[in-house]
Amino acid sequence: MAVPKRRVSKTKKLQRRTHDALETKTFVVCPNCGAKVLPHHVCAKCGYYDGKQVVEVVDKQKDKD
């Protein structure tokens, strides 16, 4: 079983953990409908990408009626 010979210093421990921080996701505004969308993804609200209709979006409220 591996056991460290010496205690790990605070500096060394924090240097190892520098990559563990959580990052917030970046959103952009859809130029067609104004919804927040991840960059380089199709808008889930209107189905547009790069100014073109790519996906036909079905409204769930209309399906229930």
N, CA, C and O atoms as a GROMACS GRO file, in nm:
protein
  260
    1MET      N    1   0.085  -0.118   0.000
    1MET     CA    2   0.000   0.000   0.000
    1MET      C    3   0.089   0.124   0.000
    1MET      O    4   0.184   0.132   0.078
    2ALA      N    5   0.058   0.221  -0.087
    2ALA     CA    6   0.141   0.340  -0.098
    2ALA      C    7   0.109   0.438   0.014
    2ALA      O    8  -0.006   0.476   0.035
    3VAL      N    9   0.213   0.477   0.084
    3VAL     CA   10   0.200   0.574   0.192
    3VAL      C   11   0.303   0.683   0.168
    3VAL      O   12   0.420   0.653   0.145
    4PRO      N   13   0.262   0.812   0.171
    4PRO     CA   14   0.359   0.918   0.147
    4PRO      C   15   0.463   0.924   0.259
    4PRO      O   16   0.430   0.909   0.377
    5LYS      N   17   0.590   0.947   0.220
    5LYS     CA   18   0.697   0.957   0.320
    5LYS      C   19   0.686   1.084   0.400
    5LYS      O   20   0.711   1.086   0.520
    6ARG      N   21   0.647   1.192   0.332
    6ARG     CA   22   0.637   1.322   0.400
    6ARG      C   23   0.500   1.383   0.375
    6ARG      O   24   0.431   1.350   0.278
    7ARG      N   25   0.463   1.472   0.463
    7ARG     CA   26   0.336   1.542   0.452
    7ARG      C   27   0.338   1.632   0.330
    7ARG      O   28   0.439   1.696   0.301
    8VAL      N   29   0.224   1.638   0.255
    8VAL     CA   30   0.214   1.724   0.139
    8VAL      C   31   0.184   1.866   0.187
    8VAL      O   32   0.090   1.888   0.264
    9SER      N   33   0.263   1.961   0.142
    9SER     CA   34   0.245   2.100   0.184
    9SER      C   35   0.116   2.159   0.128
    9SER      O   36   0.060   2.106   0.032
   10LYS      N   37   0.069   2.269   0.188
   10LYS     CA   38  -0.052   2.336   0.142
   10LYS      C   39  -0.035   2.384  -0.002
   10LYS      O   40  -0.127   2.374  -0.083
   11THR      N   41   0.082   2.437  -0.032
   11THR     CA   42   0.108   2.489  -0.166
   11THR      C   43   0.101   2.378  -0.270
   11THR      O   44   0.036   2.394  -0.373
   12LYS      N   45   0.166   2.268  -0.243
   12LYS     CA   46   0.167   2.156  -0.337
   12LYS      C   47   0.026   2.101  -0.355
   12LYS      O   48  -0.014   2.068  -0.467
   13LYS      N   49  -0.050   2.090  -0.247
   13LYS     CA   50  -0.186   2.039  -0.252
   13LYS      C   51  -0.275   2.131  -0.336
   13LYS      O   52  -0.354   2.084  -0.419
   14LEU      N   53  -0.263   2.263  -0.316
   14LEU     CA   54  -0.345   2.358  -0.390
   14LEU      C   55  -0.304   2.365  -0.537
   14LEU      O   56  -0.388   2.388  -0.623
   15GLN      N   57  -0.176   2.347  -0.566
   15GLN     CA   58  -0.131   2.344  -0.705
   15GLN      C   59  -0.192   2.225  -0.779
   15GLN      O   60  -0.226   2.236  -0.896
   16ARG      N   61  -0.204   2.114  -0.711
   16ARG     CA   62  -0.262   1.995  -0.772
   16ARG      C   63  -0.412   2.015  -0.799
   16ARG      O   64  -0.466   1.960  -0.895
   17ARG      N   65  -0.478   2.092  -0.714
   17ARG     CA   66  -0.623   2.109  -0.723
   17ARG      C   67  -0.666   2.230  -0.805
   17ARG      O   68  -0.785   2.263  -0.805
   18THR      N   69  -0.575   2.296  -0.874
   18THR     CA   70  -0.612   2.417  -0.948
   18THR      C   71  -0.710   2.386  -1.061
   18THR      O   72  -0.786   2.475  -1.100
   19HIS      N   73  -0.711   2.267  -1.114
   19HIS     CA   74  -0.797   2.233  -1.227
   19HIS      C   75  -0.933   2.179  -1.183
   19HIS      O   76  -1.015   2.146  -1.268
   20ASP      N   77  -0.959   2.171  -1.053
   20ASP     CA   78  -1.083   2.113  -1.003
   20ASP      C   79  -1.198   2.212  -0.993
   20ASP      O   80  -1.310   2.172  -0.962
   21ALA      N   81  -1.174   2.341  -1.018
   21ALA     CA   82  -1.277   2.443  -1.002
   21ALA      C   83  -1.386   2.426  -1.107
   21ALA      O   84  -1.359   2.387  -1.221
   22LEU      N   85  -1.511   2.454  -1.068
   22LEU     CA   86  -1.624   2.447  -1.160
   22LEU      C   87  -1.629   2.574  -1.244
   22LEU      O   88  -1.599   2.682  -1.195
   23GLU      N   89  -1.667   2.560  -1.369
   23GLU     CA   90  -1.678   2.674  -1.459
   23GLU      C   91  -1.824   2.692  -1.501
   23GLU      O   92  -1.898   2.595  -1.515
   24THR      N   93  -1.863   2.816  -1.519
   24THR     CA   94  -1.999   2.842  -1.564
   24THR      C   95  -2.007   2.824  -1.714
   24THR      O   96  -1.910   2.849  -1.786
   25LYS      N   97  -2.121   2.779  -1.763
   25LYS     CA   98  -2.140   2.760  -1.906
   25LYS      C   99  -2.162   2.896  -1.973
   25LYS      O  100  -2.222   2.986  -1.914
   26THR      N  101  -2.114   2.908  -2.095
   26THR     CA  102  -2.129   3.031  -2.171
   26THR      C  103  -2.252   3.018  -2.261
   26THR      O  104  -2.268   2.920  -2.333
   27PHE      N  105  -2.337   3.120  -2.256
   27PHE     CA  106  -2.456   3.122  -2.340
   27PHE      C  107  -2.450   3.241  -2.434
   27PHE      O  108  -2.391   3.344  -2.402
   28VAL      N  109  -2.512   3.225  -2.549
   28VAL     CA  110  -2.527   3.335  -2.644
   28VAL      C  111  -2.676   3.352  -2.671
   28VAL      O  112  -2.755   3.262  -2.645
   29VAL      N  113  -2.713   3.467  -2.722
   29VAL     CA  114  -2.854   3.495  -2.751
   29VAL      C  115  -2.884   3.453  -2.895
   29VAL      O  116  -2.811   3.488  -2.987
   30CYS      N  117  -2.991   3.380  -2.911
   30CYS     CA  118  -3.035   3.337  -3.045
   30CYS      C  119  -3.078   3.461  -3.123
   30CYS      O  120  -3.165   3.535  -3.077
   31PRO      N  121  -3.019   3.486  -3.241
   31PRO     CA  122  -3.057   3.605  -3.317
   31PRO      C  123  -3.199   3.599  -3.372
   31PRO      O  124  -3.255   3.703  -3.409
   32ASN      N  125  -3.259   3.480  -3.380
   32ASN     CA  126  -3.394   3.467  -3.435
   32ASN      C  127  -3.501   3.492  -3.329
   32ASN      O  128  -3.594   3.570  -3.352
   33CYS      N  129  -3.489   3.425  -3.213
   33CYS     CA  130  -3.596   3.435  -3.113
   33CYS      C  131  -3.552   3.500  -2.982
   33CYS      O  132  -3.637   3.537  -2.901
   34GLY      N  133  -3.421   3.515  -2.959
   34GLY     CA  134  -3.374   3.580  -2.838
   34GLY      C  135  -3.353   3.489  -2.719
   34GLY      O  136  -3.324   3.538  -2.609
   35ALA      N  137  -3.367   3.360  -2.737
   35ALA     CA  138  -3.348   3.265  -2.628
   35ALA      C  139  -3.198   3.243  -2.603
   35ALA      O  140  -3.116   3.265  -2.692
   36LYS      N  141  -3.164   3.201  -2.482
   36LYS     CA  142  -3.025   3.170  -2.451
   36LYS      C  143  -2.991   3.030  -2.502
   36LYS      O  144  -3.064   2.934  -2.476
   37VAL      N  145  -2.880   3.020  -2.578
   37VAL     CA  146  -2.841   2.894  -2.642
   37VAL      C  147  -2.692   2.876  -2.622
   37VAL      O  148  -2.617   2.973  -2.615
   38LEU      N  149  -2.648   2.750  -2.613
   38LEU     CA  150  -2.506   2.721  -2.610
   38LEU      C  151  -2.446   2.756  -2.746
   38LEU      O  152  -2.511   2.735  -2.848
   39PRO      N  153  -2.324   2.809  -2.749
   39PRO     CA  154  -2.264   2.843  -2.878
   39PRO      C  155  -2.248   2.720  -2.967
   39PRO      O  156  -2.220   2.611  -2.918
   40HIS      N  157  -2.267   2.737  -3.097
   40HIS     CA  158  -2.253   2.632  -3.198
   40HIS      C  159  -2.354   2.518  -3.178
   40HIS      O  160  -2.324   2.403  -3.209
   41HIS      N  161  -2.472   2.549  -3.125
   41HIS     CA  162  -2.580   2.452  -3.108
   41HIS      C  163  -2.708   2.507  -3.172
   41HIS      O  164  -2.725   2.629  -3.183
   42VAL      N  165  -2.795   2.419  -3.212
   42VAL     CA  166  -2.924   2.458  -3.268
   42VAL      C  167  -3.013   2.508  -3.154
   42VAL      O  168  -3.014   2.450  -3.046
   43CYS      N  169  -3.085   2.614  -3.179
   43CYS     CA  170  -3.177   2.670  -3.079
   43CYS      C  171  -3.292   2.572  -3.059
   43CYS      O  172  -3.359   2.533  -3.155
   44ALA      N  173  -3.316   2.532  -2.934
   44ALA     CA  174  -3.421   2.437  -2.904
   44ALA      C  175  -3.559   2.500  -2.913
   44ALA      O  176  -3.660   2.431  -2.929
   45LYS      N  177  -3.564   2.632  -2.901
   45LYS     CA  178  -3.693   2.701  -2.901
   45LYS      C  179  -3.748   2.723  -3.042
   45LYS      O  180  -3.867   2.706  -3.066
   46CYS      N  181  -3.658   2.762  -3.137
   46CYS     CA  182  -3.706   2.791  -3.272
   46CYS      C  183  -3.648   2.700  -3.380
   46CYS      O  184  -3.702   2.694  -3.490
   47GLY      N  185  -3.538   2.629  -3.350
   47GLY     CA  186  -3.481   2.536  -3.446
   47GLY      C  187  -3.388   2.598  -3.547
   47GLY      O  188  -3.354   2.535  -3.647
   48TYR      N  189  -3.345   2.722  -3.523
   48TYR     CA  190  -3.255   2.790  -3.616
   48TYR      C  191  -3.110   2.771  -3.577
   48TYR      O  192  -3.077   2.760  -3.459
   49TYR      N  193  -3.022   2.766  -3.678
   49TYR     CA  194  -2.877   2.764  -3.660
   49TYR      C  195  -2.814   2.840  -3.775
   49TYR      O  196  -2.842   2.811  -3.891
   50ASP      N  197  -2.731   2.935  -3.744
   50ASP     CA  198  -2.661   3.015  -3.844
   50ASP      C  199  -2.759   3.084  -3.940
   50ASP      O  200  -2.732   3.095  -4.060
   51GLY      N  201  -2.872   3.130  -3.886
   51GLY     CA  202  -2.969   3.204  -3.966
   51GLY      C  203  -3.058   3.119  -4.054
   51GLY      O  204  -3.134   3.173  -4.134
   52LYS      N  205  -3.051   2.987  -4.041
   52LYS     CA  206  -3.132   2.898  -4.125
   52LYS      C  207  -3.215   2.804  -4.037
   52LYS      O  208  -3.172   2.764  -3.929
   53GLN      N  209  -3.334   2.769  -4.085
   53GLN     CA  210  -3.419   2.672  -4.017
   53GLN      C  211  -3.358   2.533  -4.038
   53GLN      O  212  -3.352   2.485  -4.152
   54VAL      N  213  -3.313   2.470  -3.931
   54VAL     CA  214  -3.246   2.340  -3.942
   54VAL      C  215  -3.336   2.228  -3.890
   54VAL      O  216  -3.339   2.119  -3.946
   55VAL      N  217  -3.408   2.256  -3.782
   55VAL     CA  218  -3.492   2.155  -3.718
   55VAL      C  219  -3.633   2.211  -3.705
   55VAL      O  220  -3.652   2.327  -3.670
   56GLU      N  221  -3.731   2.128  -3.734
   56GLU     CA  222  -3.870   2.167  -3.715
   56GLU      C  223  -3.907   2.143  -3.569
   56GLU      O  224  -3.902   2.030  -3.521
   57VAL      N  225  -3.944   2.249  -3.499
   57VAL     CA  226  -3.975   2.239  -3.357
   57VAL      C  227  -4.125   2.222  -3.340
   57VAL      O  228  -4.203   2.298  -3.397
   58VAL      N  229  -4.165   2.123  -3.262
   58VAL     CA  230  -4.305   2.096  -3.235
   58VAL      C  231  -4.340   2.153  -3.099
   58VAL      O  232  -4.271   2.125  -3.001
   59ASP      N  233  -4.447   2.233  -3.092
   59ASP     CA  234  -4.489   2.292  -2.965
   59ASP      C  235  -4.564   2.187  -2.884
   59ASP      O  236  -4.660   2.128  -2.933
   60LYS      N  237  -4.521   2.164  -2.761
   60LYS     CA  238  -4.582   2.060  -2.677
   60LYS      C  239  -4.722   2.102  -2.632
   60LYS      O  240  -4.808   2.015  -2.611
   61GLN      N  241  -4.748   2.232  -2.616
   61GLN     CA  242  -4.879   2.278  -2.574
   61GLN      C  243  -4.984   2.246  -2.679
   61GLN      O  244  -5.097   2.211  -2.644
   62LYS      N  245  -4.951   2.258  -2.806
   62LYS     CA  246  -5.048   2.230  -2.912
   62LYS      C  247  -5.078   2.081  -2.921
   62LYS      O  248  -5.189   2.042  -2.959
   63ASP      N  249  -4.979   1.996  -2.887
   63ASP     CA  250  -5.001   1.852  -2.892
   63ASP      C  251  -5.098   1.804  -2.786
   63ASP      O  252  -5.171   1.707  -2.808
   64LYS      N  253  -5.102   1.872  -2.671
   64LYS     CA  254  -5.189   1.830  -2.560
   64LYS      C  255  -5.335   1.861  -2.588
   64LYS      O  256  -5.424   1.791  -2.539
   65ASP      N  257  -5.361   1.967  -2.666
   65ASP     CA  258  -5.500   2.009  -2.692
   65ASP      C  259  -5.570   1.920  -2.790
   65ASP      O  260  -5.687   1.943  -2.820
   0.00000   0.00000   0.00000
